[in-house]
Structures are given as C-alpha cells and as structure tokens.
C-alpha cells in the first residue's frame, strides 16, 4: 500500500515539475510591438495589489506601465478574485475585464481573461495565502502580456477615419 502511494506521489510530483517547467519556458516568449513600450495605466476599480505585478511583468519585455502620458491606454475595468476550498485543496481564480485604447482614442482590444491557481498544502496562514495570491496575479499578468503581444502595428495606428 505504501509503495503504491509513494509511486503515485512521485508521478504527481513529476507532473507538477513538468508543468512548472512548461510555464517557465512559455514566459519571455511574447514580443511586444514597439508601440507598446510605454503604456498608460488606468483602473476603474481598486487594483493596488495587481498593478505592481503587471508593471514588473511588462518591464521584463522592456515596456513601461505608468500614469505618465503615452499613446497607449490600458484600462482595467473589473478584477474579481474568488477563493474556494474543496477538501484540502484551496484555489483562487482571478477574472479581469480590460481594454486597450490607441493614440487615436480607438478601443482596439476589449478582453475578459481568467486564470486560477490551487494549492494542496495548508494555506491557512496569511503569508501562505499571500504567496498564492501573488502567484495568481503573476499568472494573470503573464496572460495580459500574451494578449498585448497579439496587438498589431495596424491596430495601434487605427484612426476613426481608417476603414475597419
């Protein structure tokens, strides 16, 4: 019985390591258009915990997120974090609604994205929950970067007079 448990624990641990490695490999794969190197941040909700995480993620791609004037405006319309516990597993899910507006005032992207993290360990302490929330926000920031990398130069130049 113990060997079966040990084997399944090893298999699960191996899968977790492989998935973590895949996530690590996928990071730094996005390429942001030069027009996205300076992005103005605007939040319609309280996003004080998410802002520094997204700012750091964008800095990894030589993009600056700030309140300074720039040609691209990223607006966070909603951010919801749900916490659930099922047995010994605690999971957090973040859902964000956001948009990107170009220099012409055209909304070129309007997205709804979600991500989740789970932990089988005891996440009862504030510090353990905080670490899980940081991981959640890092995953969400990575999703933002991937979505931003899909913006084309044509979208950034789209003006009200441009044919759509």
Z-matrix of the N, CA and C atoms (Angstrom, degrees):
N
C 1 1.444
C 2 1.523 1 110.46
N 3 1.356 2 116.53 1 -43.06
C 4 1.462 3 120.13 2 -179.54
C 5 1.524 4 111.46 3 -66.73
N 6 1.316 5 118.42 4 -37.63
C 7 1.466 6 120.26 5 178.89
C 8 1.519 7 111.08 6 -66.31
N 9 1.312 8 117.69 7 -37.08
C 10 1.462 9 120.71 8 177.67
C 11 1.538 10 109.73 9 -64.46
N 12 1.324 11 115.76 10 -42.65
C 13 1.465 12 120.42 11 177.93
C 14 1.528 13 110.24 12 -64.43
N 15 1.327 14 116.68 13 -42.41
C 16 1.463 15 121.22 14 179.77
C 17 1.522 16 110.55 15 -63.54
N 18 1.337 17 117.34 16 -43.61
C 19 1.467 18 120.73 17 178.78
C 20 1.518 19 111.31 18 -62.61
N 21 1.331 20 116.99 19 -45.30
C 22 1.467 21 118.92 20 -179.96
C 23 1.520 22 110.82 21 -66.59
N 24 1.321 23 117.77 22 -34.99
C 25 1.469 24 120.59 23 176.72
C 26 1.520 25 110.81 24 -65.03
N 27 1.327 26 116.84 25 -40.52
C 28 1.459 27 120.83 26 178.12
C 29 1.527 28 111.41 27 -65.84
N 30 1.317 29 116.41 28 -40.80
C 31 1.466 30 120.41 29 179.07
C 32 1.527 31 109.85 30 -64.02
N 33 1.316 32 116.67 31 -45.54
C 34 1.467 33 120.43 32 179.41
C 35 1.526 34 110.02 33 -63.46
N 36 1.317 35 117.47 34 -43.98
C 37 1.472 36 120.53 35 178.16
C 38 1.527 37 111.09 36 -61.16
N 39 1.330 38 116.19 37 -40.97
C 40 1.463 39 120.24 38 178.30
C 41 1.515 40 111.97 39 -63.58
N 42 1.325 41 116.64 40 -41.45
C 43 1.467 42 120.14 41 177.77
C 44 1.523 43 111.46 42 -64.48
N 45 1.309 44 116.59 43 -40.41
C 46 1.471 45 119.96 44 178.66
C 47 1.522 46 110.15 45 -63.02
N 48 1.318 47 117.27 46 -43.09
C 49 1.472 48 120.82 47 178.48
C 50 1.528 49 110.31 48 -62.57
N 51 1.332 50 116.90 49 -42.89
C 52 1.470 51 120.07 50 179.81
C 53 1.522 52 111.14 51 -64.11
N 54 1.319 53 117.08 52 -43.87
C 55 1.459 54 120.13 53 178.85
C 56 1.522 55 111.56 54 -65.03
N 57 1.316 56 116.11 55 -39.59
C 58 1.465 57 119.53 56 177.19
C 59 1.525 58 110.52 57 -63.18
N 60 1.313 59 115.92 58 -41.64
C 61 1.468 60 119.71 59 179.23
C 62 1.522 61 110.80 60 -64.06
N 63 1.336 62 116.82 61 -39.39
C 64 1.464 63 119.85 62 177.74
C 65 1.521 64 110.28 63 -62.00
N 66 1.331 65 116.90 64 -44.61
C 67 1.457 66 120.67 65 178.25
C 68 1.509 67 111.27 66 -61.38
N 69 1.325 68 116.76 67 -38.97
C 70 1.458 69 119.97 68 178.87
C 71 1.521 70 110.41 69 -65.72
N 72 1.330 71 117.01 70 -40.61
C 73 1.458 72 120.55 71 -179.74
C 74 1.525 73 111.76 72 -66.20
N 75 1.340 74 116.58 73 -33.33
C 76 1.456 75 119.63 74 -178.45
C 77 1.520 76 112.29 75 -73.49
N 78 1.309 77 117.16 76 -25.05
C 79 1.455 78 119.04 77 177.40
C 80 1.524 79 108.95 78 -67.08
N 81 1.304 80 115.67 79 151.39
C 82 1.454 81 122.98 80 -179.94
C 83 1.530 82 112.08 81 69.23
N 84 1.325 83 118.55 82 14.51
C 85 1.460 84 120.66 83 178.32
C 86 1.524 85 112.49 84 -94.94
N 87 1.318 86 117.18 85 -17.29
C 88 1.460 87 120.75 86 -179.33
C 89 1.531 88 109.52 87 -77.45
N 90 1.320 89 115.39 88 148.66
C 91 1.461 90 121.61 89 175.80
C 92 1.520 91 107.22 90 -125.04
N 93 1.321 92 115.77 91 120.65
C 94 1.458 93 120.20 92 -179.73
C 95 1.524 94 110.28 93 -91.54
N 96 1.321 95 115.70 94 138.88
C 97 1.458 96 121.35 95 176.28
C 98 1.524 97 109.50 96 -60.22
N 99 1.320 98 116.54 97 149.26
C 100 1.459 99 121.26 98 -179.44
C 101 1.537 100 110.92 99 -58.18
N 102 1.326 101 117.59 100 -27.83
C 103 1.457 102 121.39 101 178.01
C 104 1.520 103 113.71 102 -70.12
N 105 1.327 104 116.60 103 -8.67
C 106 1.461 105 121.58 104 179.51
C 107 1.524 106 112.31 105 -105.34
N 108 1.308 107 117.38 106 16.53
C 109 1.470 108 119.97 107 -177.82
C 110 1.523 109 112.40 108 -76.10
N 111 1.333 110 116.86 109 -20.13
C 112 1.468 111 121.58 110 174.91
C 113 1.520 112 107.36 111 -130.95
N 114 1.323 113 115.72 112 120.08
C 115 1.456 114 121.44 113 -176.17
C 116 1.525 115 109.03 114 -127.84
N 117 1.330 116 115.38 115 130.75
C 118 1.460 117 120.40 116 175.88
C 119 1.524 118 108.10 117 -84.92
N 120 1.309 119 116.59 118 136.04
C 121 1.462 120 123.21 119 -179.76
C 122 1.519 121 109.71 120 -100.68
N 123 1.313 122 115.01 121 134.12
C 124 1.461 123 120.86 122 173.35
C 125 1.521 124 107.45 123 -141.48
N 126 1.315 125 117.24 124 128.11
C 127 1.462 126 120.76 125 178.19
C 128 1.517 127 109.09 126 -120.74
N 129 1.312 128 115.50 127 128.81
C 130 1.458 129 121.00 128 177.76
C 131 1.525 130 111.09 129 -86.14
N 132 1.331 131 115.48 130 -2.01
C 133 1.460 132 122.04 131 -178.87
C 134 1.529 133 107.87 132 -136.39
N 135 1.325 134 117.11 133 173.19
C 136 1.460 135 121.34 134 177.25
C 137 1.532 136 108.57 135 -75.73
N 138 1.321 137 115.73 136 111.77
C 139 1.472 138 120.43 137 -179.20
C 140 1.527 139 110.49 138 -129.82
N 141 1.316 140 116.32 139 33.54
C 142 1.463 141 121.01 140 -176.68
C 143 1.522 142 113.49 141 -59.29
N 144 1.323 143 118.05 142 -31.27
C 145 1.472 144 119.95 143 -179.46
C 146 1.518 145 111.58 144 -80.43
N 147 1.337 146 117.51 145 -28.91
C 148 1.457 147 120.63 146 -177.46
C 149 1.533 148 112.39 147 -84.73
N 150 1.310 149 117.83 148 -34.47
C 151 1.468 150 121.97 149 -175.80
C 152 1.530 151 113.18 150 -52.38
N 153 1.349 152 120.09 151 -52.14
C 154 1.480 153 117.95 152 -178.19
C 155 1.528 154 113.57 153 -64.20
N 156 1.328 155 116.83 154 -30.05
C 157 1.470 156 120.42 155 179.32
C 158 1.528 157 109.45 156 -69.50
N 159 1.335 158 117.09 157 -45.14
C 160 1.464 159 120.59 158 178.02
C 161 1.525 160 110.78 159 -66.11
N 162 1.306 161 117.12 160 -39.58
C 163 1.468 162 121.29 161 178.59
C 164 1.532 163 110.71 162 -59.79
N 165 1.336 164 115.99 163 -43.66
C 166 1.473 165 121.39 164 179.10
C 167 1.536 166 110.48 165 -66.13
N 168 1.330 167 116.99 166 -41.50
C 169 1.475 168 120.54 167 179.60
C 170 1.526 169 110.39 168 -62.72
N 171 1.321 170 117.38 169 -43.55
C 172 1.471 171 120.51 170 179.07
C 173 1.520 172 111.57 171 -68.00
N 174 1.320 173 117.62 172 -34.55
C 175 1.467 174 120.82 173 177.90
C 176 1.525 175 111.16 174 -61.51
N 177 1.334 176 117.04 175 -30.62
C 178 1.468 177 120.82 176 176.14
C 179 1.529 178 111.84 177 -63.29
N 180 1.329 179 116.81 178 -17.49
C 181 1.468 180 122.65 179 179.16
C 182 1.524 181 111.25 180 -112.34
N 183 1.329 182 115.26 181 21.87
C 184 1.462 183 122.59 182 179.73
C 185 1.536 184 112.39 183 57.66
N 186 1.324 185 116.62 184 34.24
C 187 1.463 186 121.58 185 175.77
C 188 1.521 187 108.13 186 -114.38
N 189 1.324 188 115.42 187 142.56
C 190 1.461 189 120.07 188 -178.69
C 191 1.524 190 109.84 189 -109.59
N 192 1.308 191 115.84 190 126.25
C 193 1.456 192 122.70 191 175.12
C 194 1.524 193 106.86 192 -105.55
N 195 1.319 194 116.88 193 122.48
C 196 1.465 195 119.22 194 -177.74
C 197 1.516 196 110.77 195 -157.31
N 198 1.317 197 115.20 196 -176.02
C 199 1.465 198 121.70 197 175.75
C 200 1.523 199 110.85 198 -98.00
N 201 1.332 200 117.07 199 2.71
C 202 1.467 201 121.32 200 179.52
C 203 1.525 202 110.25 201 -74.51
N 204 1.325 203 117.55 202 152.48
C 205 1.477 204 119.82 203 177.83
C 206 1.527 205 112.10 204 -58.41
N 207 1.317 206 115.15 205 138.45
C 208 1.471 207 122.68 206 177.02
C 209 1.522 208 107.49 207 -156.84
N 210 1.320 209 116.40 208 171.41
C 211 1.463 210 121.12 209 -177.46
C 212 1.524 211 113.80 210 -80.25
N 213 1.319 212 117.55 211 -16.66
C 214 1.461 213 120.94 212 -176.15
C 215 1.528 214 109.20 213 -118.78
N 216 1.326 215 115.46 214 131.16
C 217 1.462 216 121.89 215 179.61
C 218 1.515 217 109.31 216 -114.32
N 219 1.330 218 116.69 217 122.30
C 220 1.451 219 122.31 218 174.14
C 221 1.526 220 106.70 219 -103.98
N 222 1.324 221 116.44 220 120.19
C 223 1.464 222 121.05 221 -179.27
C 224 1.518 223 109.52 222 -113.69
N 225 1.317 224 115.56 223 127.04
C 226 1.459 225 121.42 224 174.37
C 227 1.524 226 106.67 225 -96.41
N 228 1.331 227 115.86 226 111.46
C 229 1.461 228 121.35 227 -176.32
C 230 1.523 229 111.91 228 -86.27
N 231 1.321 230 116.73 229 -36.15
C 232 1.467 231 120.61 230 -178.33
C 233 1.522 232 109.16 231 -153.99
N 234 1.316 233 115.52 232 145.61
C 235 1.462 234 122.06 233 174.71
C 236 1.517 235 107.06 234 -144.68
N 237 1.321 236 115.48 235 116.74
C 238 1.461 237 121.01 236 -178.49
C 239 1.522 238 108.22 237 -120.22
N 240 1.326 239 116.27 238 131.89
C 241 1.461 240 121.26 239 176.04
C 242 1.526 241 107.46 240 -118.36
N 243 1.326 242 115.66 241 122.05
C 244 1.464 243 121.72 242 178.67
C 245 1.516 244 109.28 243 -109.81
N 246 1.307 245 115.62 244 138.83
C 247 1.459 246 123.15 245 -178.19
C 248 1.522 247 107.81 246 -118.69
N 249 1.336 248 116.90 247 129.85
C 250 1.461 249 119.23 248 177.28
C 251 1.521 250 110.21 249 -141.61
N 252 1.333 251 114.82 250 151.38
C 253 1.461 252 121.60 251 178.67
C 254 1.513 253 107.30 252 -127.76
N 255 1.321 254 115.19 253 128.75
C 256 1.453 255 121.45 254 176.59
C 257 1.521 256 107.10 255 -130.95
N 258 1.299 257 115.69 256 106.74
C 259 1.460 258 119.70 257 -175.00
C 260 1.521 259 109.58 258 65.90
N 261 1.336 260 116.18 259 -121.92
C 262 1.463 261 120.96 260 179.04
C 263 1.519 262 112.24 261 -96.36
N 264 1.338 263 117.00 262 -0.27
C 265 1.459 264 120.85 263 -176.03
C 266 1.528 265 109.67 264 -97.64
N 267 1.311 266 115.44 265 125.86
C 268 1.462 267 121.47 266 174.75
C 269 1.515 268 107.65 267 -109.72
N 270 1.314 269 116.33 268 129.35
C 271 1.458 270 119.32 269 -179.98
C 272 1.519 271 110.13 270 -127.29
N 273 1.316 272 113.75 271 147.63
C 274 1.457 273 122.37 272 175.60
C 275 1.516 274 107.12 273 -122.06
N 276 1.323 275 116.84 274 138.58
C 277 1.464 276 122.24 275 176.88
C 278 1.513 277 107.69 276 -128.62
N 279 1.325 278 115.56 277 130.91
C 280 1.466 279 121.62 278 176.07
C 281 1.519 280 108.72 279 -113.30
N 282 1.304 281 115.67 280 135.10
C 283 1.450 282 122.29 281 175.94
C 284 1.515 283 107.73 282 -126.60
N 285 1.322 284 116.49 283 128.99
C 286 1.467 285 121.32 284 -178.56
C 287 1.520 286 109.97 285 -126.47
N 288 1.314 287 114.63 286 143.34
C 289 1.462 288 121.64 287 171.41
C 290 1.521 289 105.47 288 -118.70
N 291 1.328 290 115.79 289 124.41
C 292 1.459 291 120.11 290 -174.07
C 293 1.517 292 110.22 291 -147.21
N 294 1.322 293 114.94 292 164.43
C 295 1.468 294 120.03 293 179.02
C 296 1.521 295 109.96 294 -144.90
N 297 1.330 296 114.01 295 162.03
C 298 1.465 297 121.79 296 175.63
C 299 1.522 298 107.56 297 -125.71
N 300 1.318 299 115.15 298 131.09
C 301 1.459 300 122.15 299 178.58
C 302 1.519 301 107.77 300 -118.07
N 303 1.344 302 116.45 301 134.44
C 304 1.471 303 119.48 302 -178.76
C 305 1.531 304 111.26 303 -87.01
N 306 1.314 305 116.31 304 -177.08
C 307 1.467 306 122.57 305 -176.46
C 308 1.525 307 112.66 306 -62.12
N 309 1.322 308 117.49 307 -23.14
C 310 1.459 309 122.45 308 -179.50
C 311 1.523 310 111.92 309 -86.85
N 312 1.317 311 116.94 310 -1.48
C 313 1.455 312 120.60 311 -179.09
C 314 1.511 313 113.86 312 84.06
N 315 1.333 314 116.17 313 11.60
C 316 1.460 315 121.41 314 179.05
C 317 1.533 316 109.52 315 -88.68
N 318 1.322 317 116.31 316 128.01
C 319 1.466 318 120.34 317 173.43
C 320 1.519 319 106.97 318 -75.39
N 321 1.317 320 115.72 319 113.33
C 322 1.466 321 120.30 320 -175.60
C 323 1.525 322 112.82 321 -100.76
N 324 1.327 323 116.22 322 -17.40
C 325 1.458 324 121.37 323 178.38
C 326 1.524 325 107.54 324 -142.86
N 327 1.312 326 115.55 325 134.29
C 328 1.466 327 121.58 326 172.08
C 329 1.520 328 105.23 327 -138.10
N 330 1.319 329 116.83 328 112.22
C 331 1.467 330 120.34 329 -170.91
C 332 1.526 331 112.38 330 -128.73
N 333 1.306 332 112.68 331 155.34
C 334 1.459 333 124.15 332 173.20
C 335 1.529 334 104.49 333 -125.90
N 336 1.331 335 117.85 334 116.28
C 337 1.462 336 119.69 335 -179.62
C 338 1.525 337 109.82 336 -130.14
N 339 1.326 338 114.89 337 152.47
C 340 1.461 339 121.79 338 179.20
C 341 1.517 340 109.67 339 -136.21
N 342 1.306 341 114.44 340 153.10
C 343 1.453 342 121.02 341 173.11
C 344 1.521 343 107.53 342 -151.00
N 345 1.308 344 116.49 343 160.85
C 346 1.466 345 120.17 344 -179.01
C 347 1.520 346 110.26 345 -144.61
N 348 1.316 347 115.14 346 154.65
C 349 1.458 348 121.90 347 172.44
C 350 1.522 349 107.13 348 -135.32
N 351 1.318 350 115.60 349 153.66
C 352 1.463 351 120.41 350 178.88
C 353 1.511 352 109.48 351 -140.31
N 354 1.312 353 115.60 352 153.06
C 355 1.454 354 120.96 353 177.93
C 356 1.518 355 108.61 354 -137.76
N 357 1.317 356 115.30 355 132.62
C 358 1.458 357 119.33 356 177.17
C 359 1.509 358 111.41 357 -89.16
N 360 1.312 359 116.84 358 -10.14
C 361 1.463 360 119.55 359 179.74
C 362 1.520 361 109.53 360 -81.48
N 363 1.285 362 115.31 361 169.98
C 364 1.456 363 121.91 362 -179.60
C 365 1.533 364 109.08 363 -71.17
N 366 1.319 365 116.55 364 109.03
C 367 1.465 366 121.34 365 -177.92
C 368 1.528 367 107.73 366 -110.32
N 369 1.296 368 114.92 367 55.35
C 370 1.457 369 119.45 368 -178.16
C 371 1.515 370 111.33 369 -95.26
N 372 1.314 371 118.37 370 -26.60
C 373 1.460 372 120.08 371 -178.04
C 374 1.523 373 109.96 372 -78.23
N 375 1.323 374 115.36 373 154.34
C 376 1.466 375 120.35 374 179.27
C 377 1.523 376 111.35 375 -62.56
N 378 1.337 377 116.83 376 -37.58
C 379 1.473 378 119.09 377 -178.13
C 380 1.528 379 111.32 378 -69.32
N 381 1.326 380 118.23 379 -38.33
C 382 1.465 381 121.10 380 178.21
C 383 1.525 382 110.49 381 -67.74
N 384 1.326 383 116.79 382 -40.03
C 385 1.461 384 120.56 383 177.54
C 386 1.526 385 110.31 384 -66.17
N 387 1.319 386 116.62 385 -39.23
C 388 1.468 387 121.31 386 177.84
C 389 1.528 388 110.97 387 -61.22
N 390 1.326 389 117.44 388 -42.54
C 391 1.472 390 121.28 389 177.89
C 392 1.530 391 110.95 390 -63.34
N 393 1.318 392 117.11 391 -39.33
C 394 1.458 393 120.75 392 178.48
C 395 1.532 394 110.36 393 -66.69
N 396 1.341 395 117.14 394 -38.67
C 397 1.466 396 121.19 395 177.43
C 398 1.526 397 111.00 396 -66.08
N 399 1.326 398 117.27 397 -39.22
C 400 1.469 399 120.58 398 177.21
C 401 1.520 400 109.99 399 -62.03
N 402 1.340 401 116.58 400 -45.05
C 403 1.472 402 120.34 401 177.78
C 404 1.524 403 110.42 402 -60.12
N 405 1.327 404 117.20 403 -41.20
C 406 1.457 405 121.60 404 178.19
C 407 1.525 406 110.83 405 -60.39
N 408 1.325 407 117.14 406 -47.77
C 409 1.460 408 121.21 407 -179.09
C 410 1.523 409 111.70 408 -67.65
N 411 1.335 410 117.98 409 -33.33
C 412 1.464 411 120.47 410 175.88
C 413 1.531 412 110.18 411 -64.92
N 414 1.328 413 116.71 412 -42.21
C 415 1.473 414 120.40 413 177.06
C 416 1.519 415 110.84 414 -62.97
N 417 1.327 416 116.34 415 -41.69
C 418 1.463 417 120.54 416 179.28
C 419 1.527 418 110.49 417 -65.30
N 420 1.323 419 116.95 418 -41.89
C 421 1.471 420 120.77 419 177.99
C 422 1.524 421 110.69 420 -62.38
N 423 1.329 422 117.24 421 -40.04
C 424 1.467 423 120.55 422 176.90
C 425 1.532 424 110.67 423 -62.16
N 426 1.322 425 116.92 424 -38.14
C 427 1.466 426 120.67 425 176.96
C 428 1.529 427 111.02 426 -64.88
N 429 1.325 428 116.81 427 -38.84
C 430 1.460 429 120.89 428 176.10
C 431 1.524 430 110.01 429 -60.15
N 432 1.332 431 116.91 430 -46.92
C 433 1.466 432 121.40 431 -177.83
C 434 1.524 433 110.41 432 -61.48
N 435 1.331 434 117.10 433 -43.77
C 436 1.465 435 120.35 434 179.07
C 437 1.528 436 109.76 435 -60.58
N 438 1.328 437 116.73 436 -44.54
C 439 1.467 438 120.06 437 179.20
C 440 1.531 439 111.02 438 -64.54
N 441 1.325 440 117.41 439 -41.19
C 442 1.469 441 120.76 440 178.49
C 443 1.528 442 111.11 441 -64.50
N 444 1.326 443 116.88 442 -32.88
C 445 1.469 444 119.88 443 -179.25
C 446 1.530 445 111.75 444 -67.59
N 447 1.310 446 117.41 445 -15.38
C 448 1.464 447 121.40 446 179.41
C 449 1.525 448 112.88 447 -87.24
N 450 1.328 449 116.65 448 -4.87
C 451 1.461 450 120.06 449 178.27
C 452 1.518 451 108.92 450 -75.76
N 453 1.322 452 116.24 451 130.45
C 454 1.464 453 121.82 452 -176.62
C 455 1.525 454 110.93 453 -95.20
N 456 1.322 455 116.99 454 158.87
C 457 1.470 456 120.05 455 174.67
C 458 1.533 457 112.03 456 -57.31
N 459 1.339 458 117.10 457 -35.09
C 460 1.462 459 120.61 458 178.04
C 461 1.526 460 111.43 459 -62.05
N 462 1.313 461 117.19 460 -39.49
C 463 1.459 462 120.27 461 177.53
C 464 1.530 463 110.81 462 -65.08
N 465 1.320 464 116.27 463 -39.42
C 466 1.461 465 119.76 464 -179.27
C 467 1.523 466 111.70 465 -66.71
N 468 1.323 467 116.56 466 -27.79
C 469 1.467 468 121.54 467 -179.46
C 470 1.529 469 113.56 468 -94.17
N 471 1.326 470 117.44 469 -3.44
C 472 1.458 471 121.65 470 -177.83
C 473 1.522 472 110.87 471 -59.90
N 474 1.316 473 116.50 472 123.08
C 475 1.468 474 121.19 473 179.51
C 476 1.530 475 109.08 474 -115.35
N 477 1.331 476 117.08 475 167.49
C 478 1.469 477 119.00 476 179.30
C 479 1.522 478 112.68 477 -58.82
N 480 1.327 479 117.97 478 -27.68
C 481 1.455 480 121.63 479 -179.35
C 482 1.529 481 112.64 480 -84.82
N 483 1.341 482 117.48 481 -12.59
C 484 1.466 483 120.52 482 -178.39
C 485 1.523 484 110.88 483 -68.69
N 486 1.340 485 116.37 484 142.35
C 487 1.477 486 118.23 485 173.75
C 488 1.514 487 108.98 486 -68.60
N 489 1.311 488 116.23 487 139.02
C 490 1.476 489 118.68 488 -176.44
C 491 1.490 490 111.92 489 -101.87
